[in-house]
Amino acid sequence: MPGRSRYEARIDGEVVGFAEYERSGELVVFTHTEVEPRAGGKGVGSALVRGALDDVRAGGARRVVPLCPFVRGWIAAHDEYGDLVAAASGAATD
């Protein structure tokens, strides 16, 4: 949801989860993800992150920085999204 800098998950029109992000040039920095406890264990968080990452991928050359532990863990468990992760800046190359 570009106007609010977050992606939202809804059930019957009610927001039950969100993934907040910040844009920095071509980077999308995921900072926080939250799912309502009553919606937990139903795949809402997974669907939310998958949809957000699919949206980033559809946007072209953008990359993600998964500061949020949930997003970082989800990407680690889904190798097909690893190419979206921005390379760490300042990393040693030796």
Secondary structure, DSSP 4 states (H G I P E B T S, - for coil): -GGGTEEEEEETTEEEEEEEEEEETTEEEEEEEEE-GGGTTTTHHHHHHHHHHHHHHHTSS-EEEE-SHHHHHHHHH-GGGGGGBPPPTT----
